[in-house]
Amino acid sequence: MTAAGAPEGACPSGPQPPLSPAPPWLLFWFLTAVCWTAPHRFPGWRDTVLDLLGATPNPAATVPGSDLLRVAGLVDLVPAFVVLAAVVTVAGAGVRGRLVERRYRLGDDLRTPTLAAIAAYARARLPAVEVRANLRRTDLLAFAYLRRPRRPRLAVFAPLVVLWRRDRAAAEAVVRHELAHCRQGDTLLAGATSPLAFVVRHWFGLFVWTAVVPVGAVWFADVLDGAAYATPDLLAGLGLMLLSALGTLLAAVTLPVAGAWSAEFAADHVAGAAAATRLGAAKPRRVTAPLTHPPMALRRRLLDAGPRATALAAIACYPLGWLVQLGWLLLAANAVWLQLGESGTPRALGLWAAAGWPVWTAAALFLAAWPLLRRPWARLVSRRTPAA
């Protein structure tokens, strides 16, 4: 008998889990980045590439080692790199599915009674899902991934089996959470072996190699030249370059991070209050880095506050990401303009508004239409007839 009082292998009954209260903001970011942002920013990215290749004059040729500063231009290409990583992630969904199963050694042997019960519970809520398992791994509970378009899969590991026997409600919440990702199409961009997630979680390494290392090398070359301590303006300029690079890089990853956080809040909403027990008690190693997931403490507080709190967080997280992105862009702009003795705030605000208003309008329309779109969207993504 299970904790719920039903036979372990019995197919569960009861109301279907609710659909997501928020649009799939991560996919919205991807579509707008590919169709709007990338085409409009391509000329600037092209000029940066030409500068990196040395096809343009070096305005700081008199500074020792200044050619290394061209490498810092790679930071300006991080937004393009993030979009490219997203394109590769979506285009290679089937390949990623095979890599996931090979990396985590997932199999389709579900003869264990508890595994059969988990699979039955999952299929009762999402008939298209296929369950794979590896009971030898003890560092993961479960995660969703995509084997091929519209064929989501659920990876199950030993701790979920143990949790299923000890706390059925918490284990069911884990399954509902992962199925919510499948139903929303989050697995197209997020999850294990995602190149986009890899780029996002290694943002600090990108900053070090594209900004700190070349700027530090220029400073060191100036020291060897004997002029470093006589040119404080140079040090100030290099410091402002680092601030500008940091703002540019963080602005590039803010919106995909906001979309990923929204997906987690929405999945928690679908999982229900029982998910708080799982978040508080079971803490296996994450598949992805913390930046791609909201802090556990925040998720627990929202779940404890009730379904309205999780729904609001899921809906508002991505739009708030635009304000966070603006903050990073202002940091980058002012770091550049301070070197010229001017303020970059007005110009940065103007460029941000000019580039963003079509996307903001599309987002507002998408959000307004989401109550009508979420049922067809669930059918399109996962081939199921969703519950009301």
VOPAGU-2260 file (C-alpha; in pm, 1 decimal, decimal comma):
REM VOPAGU-2260
SITE   aa  ch    i         X         Y         Z
SITE  MET   A    0       0,0       0,0       0,0
SITE  THR   A    1     118,5     352,4     -68,6
SITE  ALA   A    2     104,2     653,5     159,7
SITE  ALA   A    3    -210,7     756,9     -23,7
SITE  GLY   A    4    -378,6     432,8      72,4
SITE  ALA   A    5    -407,8     287,3    -279,0
SITE  PRO   A    6    -228,8     -17,4    -418,6
SITE  GLU   A    7     116,5      79,0    -538,8
SITE  GLY   A    8      59,0     -25,4    -899,6
SITE  ALA   A    9    -287,3     119,4    -932,2
SITE  CYS   A   10    -350,7     387,0   -1189,8
SITE  PRO   A   11    -437,9     706,2   -1002,1
SITE  SER   A   12    -759,9     886,3   -1049,3
SITE  GLY   A   13    -877,3    1232,6    -969,8
SITE  PRO   A   14    -870,7    1577,2   -1129,6
SITE  GLN   A   15    -609,5    1658,2   -1386,3
SITE  PRO   A   16    -344,0    1915,6   -1288,9
SITE  PRO   A   17    -411,6    2271,8   -1400,8
SITE  LEU   A   18    -247,2    2420,5   -1704,2
SITE  SER   A   19      23,9    2681,6   -1673,8
SITE  PRO   A   20     -95,4    3025,0   -1563,8
SITE  ALA   A   21     180,7    3192,3   -1766,0
SITE  PRO   A   22     271,9    3184,1   -2134,1
SITE  PRO   A   23     585,9    2992,9   -2232,9
SITE  TRP   A   24     802,8    3300,9   -2189,9
SITE  LEU   A   25    1124,7    3114,9   -2265,5
SITE  LEU   A   26     997,7    3018,0   -2609,9
SITE  PHE   A   27     862,0    3370,1   -2656,2
SITE  TRP   A   28    1212,7    3504,3   -2589,2
SITE  PHE   A   29    1355,5    3260,7   -2843,8
SITE  LEU   A   30    1111,2    3356,0   -3119,2
SITE  THR   A   31    1149,7    3730,2   -3065,4
SITE  ALA   A   32    1527,5    3700,5   -3040,1
SITE  VAL   A   33    1549,9    3513,5   -3369,5
SITE  CYS   A   34    1285,7    3709,6   -3560,6
SITE  TRP   A   35    1339,9    4060,1   -3422,6
SITE  THR   A   36    1645,3    4116,1   -3204,3
SITE  ALA   A   37    1904,3    3928,9   -3410,8
SITE  PRO   A   38    1817,0    4090,4   -3747,8
SITE  HIS   A   39    1823,2    4440,6   -3597,1
SITE  ARG   A   40    2152,1    4388,2   -3415,4
SITE  PHE   A   41    2329,6    4206,1   -3695,9
SITE  PRO   A   42    2505,7    4518,2   -3835,3
SITE  GLY   A   43    2663,3    4589,5   -3496,1
SITE  TRP   A   44    2769,4    4227,3   -3456,1
SITE  ARG   A   45    2922,8    4235,8   -3804,9
SITE  ASP   A   46    3125,9    4546,0   -3719,7
SITE  THR   A   47    3248,9    4377,0   -3401,2
SITE  VAL   A   48    3366,3    4075,6   -3599,5
SITE  LEU   A   49    3553,0    4301,9   -3842,0
SITE  ASP   A   50    3719,8    4476,7   -3550,0
SITE  LEU   A   51    3822,5    4143,8   -3397,1
SITE  LEU   A   52    3977,0    4043,7   -3728,1
SITE  GLY   A   53    4176,3    4366,3   -3739,1
SITE  ALA   A   54    3994,3    4502,6   -4042,8
SITE  THR   A   55    3933,6    4837,7   -3870,9
SITE  PRO   A   56    4191,1    5088,2   -3733,9
SITE  ASN   A   57    4296,9    5059,2   -3371,4
SITE  PRO   A   58    4223,6    5394,8   -3197,3
SITE  ALA   A   59    4450,9    5304,8   -2903,0
SITE  ALA   A   60    4750,9    5192,1   -3104,9
SITE  THR   A   61    4988,3    5394,0   -2883,5
SITE  VAL   A   62    4895,3    5193,3   -2572,0
SITE  PRO   A   63    5124,6    4890,8   -2518,1
SITE  GLY   A   64    4937,7    4568,3   -2584,6
SITE  SER   A   65    4626,4    4753,6   -2697,7
SITE  ASP   A   66    4566,2    4501,0   -2975,0
SITE  LEU   A   67    4461,6    4261,9   -2698,8
SITE  LEU   A   68    4172,2    4494,5   -2623,2
SITE  ARG   A   69    4019,9    4385,5   -2951,7
SITE  VAL   A   70    3961,0    4048,4   -2784,3
SITE  ALA   A   71    3739,2    4224,3   -2531,6
SITE  GLY   A   72    3507,8    4293,5   -2823,6
SITE  LEU   A   73    3399,6    3931,7   -2789,0
SITE  VAL   A   74    3175,6    4050,7   -2507,4
SITE  ASP   A   75    2971,8    4245,7   -2762,1
SITE  LEU   A   76    2913,8    3916,6   -2943,7
SITE  VAL   A   77    2778,2    3737,4   -2637,2
SITE  PRO   A   78    2415,5    3829,8   -2727,2
SITE  ALA   A   79    2469,3    3673,4   -3069,6
SITE  PHE   A   80    2631,6    3370,8   -2906,1
SITE  VAL   A   81    2332,8    3329,1   -2671,8
SITE  VAL   A   82    2087,7    3338,2   -2964,5
SITE  LEU   A   83    2304,3    3094,4   -3159,8
SITE  ALA   A   84    2314,3    2858,6   -2861,8
SITE  ALA   A   85    1934,8    2873,5   -2844,4
SITE  VAL   A   86    1901,9    2792,9   -3215,2
SITE  VAL   A   87    2135,7    2495,0   -3176,9
SITE  THR   A   88    1940,1    2381,1   -2871,0
SITE  VAL   A   89    1607,5    2379,7   -3055,4
SITE  ALA   A   90    1743,3    2237,1   -3380,2
SITE  GLY   A   91    1926,6    1958,4   -3199,6
SITE  ALA   A   92    1643,9    1849,4   -2969,0
SITE  GLY   A   93    1649,6    1490,7   -3096,8
SITE  VAL   A   94    2026,3    1465,4   -3070,3
SITE  ARG   A   95    2013,0    1606,5   -2719,1
SITE  GLY   A   96    1759,1    1340,2   -2624,8
SITE  ARG   A   97    1996,3    1064,9   -2731,7
SITE  LEU   A   98    2282,1    1231,3   -2545,0
SITE  VAL   A   99    2069,6    1255,6   -2230,3
SITE  GLU   A  100    1986,7     886,3   -2238,5
SITE  ARG   A  101    2347,5     793,3   -2297,6
SITE  ARG   A  102    2487,8    1031,0   -2036,2
SITE  TYR   A  103    2241,7     929,2   -1764,0
SITE  ARG   A  104    2218,1     565,7   -1878,3
SITE  LEU   A  105    1842,3     567,6   -1896,2
SITE  GLY   A  106    1655,7     248,8   -1979,0
SITE  ASP   A  107    1296,0     148,2   -2049,3
SITE  ASP   A  108    1276,8    -141,1   -1802,8
SITE  LEU   A  109     986,9     -41,0   -1575,9
SITE  ARG   A  110     909,3    -380,8   -1424,5
SITE  THR   A  111     975,7    -257,3   -1072,0
SITE  PRO   A  112     629,8    -204,2    -913,3
SITE  THR   A  113     709,3     148,1    -798,7
SITE  LEU   A  114     844,1     245,5   -1139,0
SITE  ALA   A  115     531,8     102,8   -1299,6
SITE  ALA   A  116     318,9     310,9   -1062,2
SITE  ILE   A  117     516,7     627,0   -1142,3
SITE  ALA   A  118     482,7     560,2   -1515,9
SITE  ALA   A  119     108,9     500,2   -1481,1
SITE  TYR   A  120      66,3     820,4   -1284,2
SITE  ALA   A  121     261,2    1017,6   -1544,4
SITE  ARG   A  122      76,1     873,3   -1842,6
SITE  ALA   A  123    -260,4     933,4   -1676,0
SITE  ARG   A  124    -177,5    1303,8   -1677,1
SITE  LEU   A  125      14,9    1323,1   -2002,5
SITE  PRO   A  126     -51,6    1024,0   -2230,3
SITE  ALA   A  127     226,5    1119,3   -2471,4
SITE  VAL   A  128     501,7    1098,3   -2208,0
SITE  GLU   A  129     746,4     808,2   -2203,7
SITE  VAL   A  130     926,4     713,2   -1884,3
SITE  ARG   A  131    1291,4     609,5   -1865,8
SITE  ALA   A  132    1479,9     520,7   -1550,3
SITE  ASN   A  133    1820,2     466,1   -1394,1
SITE  LEU   A  134    1791,1     333,1   -1039,8
SITE  ARG   A  135    2166,6     329,5    -990,0
SITE  ARG   A  136    2194,1     707,0    -973,2
SITE  THR   A  137    2121,9     859,6    -635,4
SITE  ASP   A  138    2200,5    1226,9    -701,1
SITE  LEU   A  139    1890,2    1315,5    -902,8
SITE  LEU   A  140    1515,3    1285,6    -856,0
SITE  ALA   A  141    1371,5    1330,1   -1203,8
SITE  PHE   A  142    1376,1    1562,4   -1500,9
SITE  ALA   A  143    1191,9    1605,2   -1827,8
SITE  TYR   A  144    1357,3    1598,4   -2168,4
SITE  LEU   A  145    1262,7    1573,5   -2532,4
SITE  ARG   A  146    1345,8    1264,0   -2733,9
SITE  ARG   A  147    1191,9    1396,6   -3053,5
SITE  PRO   A  148     929,9    1662,5   -3135,4
SITE  ARG   A  149     605,4    1616,0   -2942,0
SITE  ARG   A  150     740,9    1303,7   -2771,4
SITE  PRO   A  151     842,6    1415,0   -2421,5
SITE  ARG   A  152    1014,0    1180,1   -2180,0
SITE  LEU   A  153    1049,7    1169,1   -1804,1
SITE  ALA   A  154    1376,8    1050,4   -1652,6
SITE  VAL   A  155    1334,5     884,3   -1312,3
SITE  PHE   A  156    1609,8     806,0   -1062,8
SITE  ALA   A  157    1639,7     612,1    -738,4
SITE  PRO   A  158    1559,7     898,0    -496,0
SITE  LEU   A  159    1219,0     948,5    -659,4
SITE  VAL   A  160    1139,1     580,4    -611,2
SITE  VAL   A  161    1230,6     610,1    -243,3
SITE  LEU   A  162    1028,6     931,4    -210,9
SITE  TRP   A  163     731,3     764,6    -381,4
SITE  ARG   A  164     726,5     498,8    -110,3
SITE  ARG   A  165     781,5     737,4     180,2
SITE  ASP   A  166     583,2    1046,1      77,0
SITE  ARG   A  167     353,6     979,0    -213,4
SITE  ALA   A  168     216,1    1332,7    -226,1
SITE  ALA   A  169     562,6    1491,3    -255,1
SITE  ALA   A  170     667,8    1238,3    -520,1
SITE  GLU   A  171     354,7    1306,3    -723,0
SITE  ALA   A  172     434,4    1677,2    -702,4
SITE  VAL   A  173     776,1    1608,9    -854,0
SITE  VAL   A  174     613,4    1423,0   -1143,8
SITE  ARG   A  175     353,6    1696,1   -1198,2
SITE  HIS   A  176     629,6    1957,9   -1198,7
SITE  GLU   A  177     824,0    1779,0   -1471,1
SITE  LEU   A  178     512,7    1706,5   -1675,8
SITE  ALA   A  179     430,2    2076,7   -1662,8
SITE  HIS   A  180     762,1    2145,0   -1837,5
SITE  CYS   A  181     667,9    1891,7   -2105,3
SITE  ARG   A  182     323,2    2043,3   -2150,8
SITE  GLN   A  183     463,5    2394,0   -2192,0
SITE  GLY   A  184     740,8    2295,6   -2433,3
SITE  ASP   A  185    1013,6    2410,4   -2193,5
SITE  THR   A  186    1222,6    2106,5   -2284,5
SITE  LEU   A  187    1284,0    2253,6   -2629,7
SITE  LEU   A  188    1527,1    2504,2   -2477,0
SITE  ALA   A  189    1596,6    2410,9   -2116,3
SITE  GLY   A  190    1718,7    2105,7   -1931,3
SITE  ALA   A  191    2004,1    1859,9   -1946,9
SITE  THR   A  192    2256,5    1895,2   -2234,8
SITE  SER   A  193    2103,2    2227,4   -2342,4
SITE  PRO   A  194    2369,1    2446,8   -2510,4
SITE  LEU   A  195    2167,7    2753,0   -2406,5
SITE  ALA   A  196    2174,4    2648,2   -2040,5
SITE  PHE   A  197    2547,3    2576,9   -2073,0
SITE  VAL   A  198    2617,3    2929,2   -2199,2
SITE  VAL   A  199    2399,2    3090,3   -1932,2
SITE  ARG   A  200    2552,3    2903,1   -1641,2
SITE  HIS   A  201    2905,9    2980,3   -1761,6
SITE  TRP   A  202    2849,4    3354,6   -1794,1
SITE  PHE   A  203    3123,8    3434,8   -1543,5
SITE  GLY   A  204    3378,3    3228,9   -1735,6
SITE  LEU   A  205    3283,1    3419,1   -2051,0
SITE  PHE   A  206    3336,7    3745,1   -1866,6
SITE  VAL   A  207    3678,8    3638,0   -1742,2
SITE  TRP   A  208    3809,5    3520,1   -2077,8
SITE  THR   A  209    3657,5    3791,1   -2294,9
SITE  ALA   A  210    3711,9    4089,9   -2064,0
SITE  VAL   A  211    3921,5    4034,7   -1753,1
SITE  VAL   A  212    4205,0    3847,3   -1925,8
SITE  PRO   A  213    4258,0    4087,2   -2220,4
SITE  VAL   A  214    4216,5    4399,2   -2002,7
SITE  GLY   A  215    4454,7    4255,1   -1744,3
SITE  ALA   A  216    4703,9    4172,6   -2018,4
SITE  VAL   A  217    4696,4    4532,7   -2142,8
SITE  TRP   A  218    4757,1    4661,3   -1790,8
SITE  PHE   A  219    5046,6    4417,5   -1745,3
SITE  ALA   A  220    5197,5    4521,4   -2078,2
SITE  ASP   A  221    5173,9    4883,3   -1964,3
SITE  VAL   A  222    5350,4    4791,4   -1639,8
SITE  LEU   A  223    5634,2    4633,0   -1833,5
SITE  ASP   A  224    5652,8    4945,7   -2044,6
SITE  GLY   A  225    5705,4    5145,3   -1725,6
SITE  ALA   A  226    5408,2    5374,6   -1771,9
SITE  ALA   A  227    5133,8    5211,9   -1565,8
SITE  TYR   A  228    5181,5    5403,8   -1244,7
SITE  ALA   A  229    5216,4    5731,6   -1433,7
SITE  THR   A  230    4885,2    5690,2   -1617,8
SITE  PRO   A  231    4596,6    5660,0   -1370,5
SITE  ASP   A  232    4362,1    5754,7   -1650,7
SITE  LEU   A  233    4455,8    5430,5   -1822,5
SITE  LEU   A  234    4367,1    5227,1   -1515,5
SITE  ALA   A  235    4036,4    5410,7   -1481,4
SITE  GLY   A  236    3962,4    5347,4   -1847,5
SITE  LEU   A  237    4037,9    4976,8   -1814,8
SITE  GLY   A  238    3813,5    4955,5   -1509,5
SITE  LEU   A  239    3528,7    5121,1   -1697,2
SITE  MET   A  240    3583,5    4875,7   -1982,0
SITE  LEU   A  241    3533,7    4589,3   -1737,4
SITE  LEU   A  242    3212,9    4744,3   -1603,8
SITE  SER   A  243    3083,8    4792,9   -1956,5
SITE  ALA   A  244    3167,5    4432,6   -2046,7
SITE  LEU   A  245    2997,4    4304,1   -1731,3
SITE  GLY   A  246    2680,1    4500,2   -1802,0
SITE  THR   A  247    2672,0    4388,2   -2165,8
SITE  LEU   A  248    2716,0    4022,9   -2078,4
SITE  LEU   A  249    2458,3    4017,0   -1799,0
SITE  ALA   A  250    2208,8    4201,7   -2018,9
SITE  ALA   A  251    2252,6    3928,0   -2279,4
SITE  VAL   A  252    2159,7    3646,2   -2041,4
SITE  THR   A  253    1892,7    3822,9   -1835,4
SITE  LEU   A  254    1590,7    3748,2   -2054,8
SITE  PRO   A  255    1659,2    3375,5   -2107,3
SITE  VAL   A  256    1717,8    3347,4   -1732,5
SITE  ALA   A  257    1388,3    3528,4   -1665,6
SITE  GLY   A  258    1212,8    3291,6   -1906,1
SITE  ALA   A  259    1363,5    2988,9   -1733,3
SITE  TRP   A  260    1264,1    3119,7   -1389,5
SITE  SER   A  261     909,9    3178,7   -1512,7
SITE  ALA   A  262     897,2    2818,5   -1635,8
SITE  GLU   A  263    1003,3    2692,9   -1291,9
SITE  PHE   A  264     746,0    2907,2   -1110,2
SITE  ALA   A  265     474,4    2787,5   -1350,0
SITE  ALA   A  266     572,0    2422,9   -1300,8
SITE  ASP   A  267     567,6    2473,0    -923,1
SITE  HIS   A  268     218,8    2620,4    -956,0
SITE  VAL   A  269     101,0    2311,6   -1141,8
SITE  ALA   A  270     272,2    2080,5    -892,1
SITE  GLY   A  271      79,3    2241,4    -607,7
SITE  ALA   A  272     146,4    2288,6    -239,0
SITE  ALA   A  273     298,4    1940,6    -201,4
SITE  ALA   A  274     596,7    2062,8    -403,1
SITE  ALA   A  275     705,2    2269,5    -102,6
SITE  THR   A  276     767,5    1948,7      90,5
SITE  ARG   A  277     987,7    1819,5    -187,0
SITE  LEU   A  278    1182,4    2145,6    -212,4
SITE  GLY   A  279    1235,5    2156,6     161,3
SITE  ALA   A  280    1331,7    1794,3     217,7
SITE  ALA   A  281    1484,8    1654,2    -100,8
SITE  LYS   A  282    1787,9    1840,9    -232,3
SITE  PRO   A  283    1964,2    1632,4    -497,3
SITE  ARG   A  284    2219,4    1785,8    -727,7
SITE  ARG   A  285    2068,2    1999,7    -997,8
SITE  VAL   A  286    2085,5    1909,7   -1363,2
SITE  THR   A  287    2157,8    2274,4   -1442,1
SITE  ALA   A  288    2334,3    2551,3   -1259,1
SITE  PRO   A  289    2152,7    2770,1   -1003,5
SITE  LEU   A  290    2131,7    3068,0   -1241,1
SITE  THR   A  291    1884,7    2876,2   -1459,7
SITE  HIS   A  292    1662,3    2804,5   -1157,8
SITE  PRO   A  293    1517,1    3040,2    -896,8
SITE  PRO   A  294    1657,0    3003,4    -544,7
SITE  MET   A  295    1497,9    2716,9    -354,0
SITE  ALA   A  296    1409,5    2947,4     -64,5
SITE  LEU   A  297    1214,6    3179,0    -295,5
SITE  ARG   A  298    1026,3    2888,2    -452,3
SITE  ARG   A  299     932,7    2751,4    -109,9
SITE  ARG   A  300     806,9    3089,5       7,6
SITE  LEU   A  301     590,8    3130,3    -302,0
SITE  LEU   A  302     444,6    2781,1    -264,2
SITE  ASP   A  303     373,1    2845,5     102,7
SITE  ALA   A  304     201,7    3172,5       6,0
SITE  GLY   A  305     -42,7    2986,1    -215,8
SITE  PRO   A  306    -128,9    2933,5    -583,6
SITE  ARG   A  307    -189,7    3300,7    -652,7
SITE  ALA   A  308     167,4    3383,2    -554,3
SITE  THR   A  309     319,7    3118,8    -781,6
SITE  ALA   A  310      91,4    3220,1   -1067,5
SITE  LEU   A  311     183,1    3587,3   -1030,6
SITE  ALA   A  312     553,4    3503,8   -1016,4
SITE  ALA   A  313     527,5    3291,2   -1330,1
SITE  ILE   A  314     342,5    3564,7   -1520,5
SITE  ALA   A  315     544,0    3866,4   -1403,4
SITE  CYS   A  316     895,6    3720,6   -1391,7
SITE  TYR   A  317     970,6    3766,0   -1762,2
SITE  PRO   A  318     833,0    4122,1   -1797,1
SITE  LEU   A  319    1032,7    4220,9   -1488,0
SITE  GLY   A  320    1336,5    4079,3   -1665,1
SITE  TRP   A  321    1319,5    4371,7   -1907,4
SITE  LEU   A  322    1371,7    4613,3   -1618,1
SITE  VAL   A  323    1664,6    4410,1   -1488,7
SITE  GLN   A  324    1809,9    4405,4   -1838,8
SITE  LEU   A  325    1769,7    4783,7   -1855,3
SITE  GLY   A  326    1973,6    4816,6   -1537,3
SITE  TRP   A  327    2262,1    4619,5   -1688,7
SITE  LEU   A  328    2241,0    4817,4   -2013,8
SITE  LEU   A  329    2257,4    5144,4   -1820,4
SITE  LEU   A  330    2565,2    5017,9   -1637,3
SITE  ALA   A  331    2732,6    4932,6   -1967,2
SITE  ALA   A  332    2632,3    5258,7   -2136,8
SITE  ASN   A  333    2743,6    5484,0   -1855,7
SITE  ALA   A  334    3073,0    5298,7   -1818,2
SITE  VAL   A  335    3145,2    5380,7   -2182,5
SITE  TRP   A  336    3021,6    5738,2   -2174,3
SITE  LEU   A  337    3199,7    5825,7   -1851,8
SITE  GLN   A  338    3523,7    5787,2   -2042,5
SITE  LEU   A  339    3398,3    6070,8   -2264,6
SITE  GLY   A  340    3280,3    6282,2   -1971,7
SITE  GLU   A  341    2913,3    6243,4   -2064,3
SITE  SER   A  342    2607,4    6051,5   -1943,2
SITE  GLY   A  343    2493,8    5748,2   -2138,5
SITE  THR   A  344    2157,7    5719,6   -1961,6
SITE  PRO   A  345    1935,3    5919,5   -2201,6
SITE  ARG   A  346    2077,7    5752,4   -2509,4
SITE  ALA   A  347    2060,0    5406,0   -2354,0
SITE  LEU   A  348    1697,6    5460,7   -2253,4
SITE  GLY   A  349    1611,0    5574,0   -2604,2
SITE  LEU   A  350    1779,0    5277,6   -2769,8
SITE  TRP   A  351    1621,0    5036,6   -2522,4
SITE  ALA   A  352    1271,7    5174,6   -2583,5
SITE  ALA   A  353    1313,6    5185,1   -2961,8
SITE  ALA   A  354    1436,0    4826,3   -2974,8
SITE  GLY   A  355    1189,7    4692,0   -2720,4
SITE  TRP   A  356     848,1    4838,7   -2785,2
SITE  PRO   A  357     748,1    4595,7   -3065,9
SITE  VAL   A  358     843,2    4300,9   -2843,9
SITE  TRP   A  359     661,2    4451,0   -2544,5
SITE  THR   A  360     349,2    4494,2   -2756,6
SITE  ALA   A  361     368,3    4134,0   -2875,7
SITE  ALA   A  362     417,9    4014,3   -2517,9
SITE  ALA   A  363     113,7    4209,3   -2394,9
SITE  LEU   A  364    -103,6    4062,7   -2671,2
SITE  PHE   A  365      30,7    3713,3   -2605,4
SITE  LEU   A  366     -38,8    3741,3   -2233,3
SITE  ALA   A  367    -391,3    3872,3   -2293,2
SITE  ALA   A  368    -467,5    3584,8   -2529,9
SITE  TRP   A  369    -302,1    3315,9   -2317,6
SITE  PRO   A  370    -621,2    3198,5   -2138,7
SITE  LEU   A  371    -757,4    3108,8   -2484,0
SITE  LEU   A  372    -430,8    2973,2   -2620,1
SITE  ARG   A  373    -308,7    2748,8   -2340,2
SITE  ARG   A  374    -533,1    2450,7   -2426,4
SITE  PRO   A  375    -439,5    2447,1   -2798,4
SITE  TRP   A  376     -76,3    2507,0   -2700,7
SITE  ALA   A  377     -71,8    2201,8   -2473,4
SITE  ARG   A  378    -221,8    1988,1   -2750,3
SITE  LEU   A  379      31,4    2120,1   -3002,2
SITE  VAL   A  380     332,4    2057,9   -2780,4
SITE  SER   A  381     249,0    1726,6   -2617,5
SITE  ARG   A  382     -34,9    1571,3   -2819,3
SITE  ARG   A  383    -286,4    1559,0   -2536,0
SITE  THR   A  384    -629,5    1693,4   -2456,7
SITE  PRO   A  385    -562,7    1913,3   -2155,1
SITE  ALA   A  386    -791,2    1950,1   -1857,9
SITE  ALA   A  387    -968,8    2275,0   -1798,3
